[in-house]
C-alpha cells in the first residue's frame, strides 16, 4: 500500500474513476459543459494530491487546486436557481 501512495498511483486510480464516470454520464446524454464543470474541479484537486504524494514542488500542488475553484464556482452558479 505504501508504494501505491508514494508513487502517486492511488491518485491515478481516482482520476481513472472520474474519467469512467464522465464517459458513463456522457453516454447517458449529459451535456459536455455540465460534465466538465462537475468533474473537472475534482480532477484538478486529485492532480494536486498526486503532486503532493510524489513530492513535487509546491507550485505543482497549488496550481491545480487553485484552478479548481473558478470551475467549481461556474458549476455552483450554473446550478443555482435563477432569480
Buried (B, 14 or more C-beta within 10 A) or exposed (E): EEEEEEEBBBBBEBBEEBEEBBEEBEEEEBEEEBBBBBBBBBBBBBBBBBBBBBEEEEEBBEBBBEBBEEBBEBBEEEEEEEE
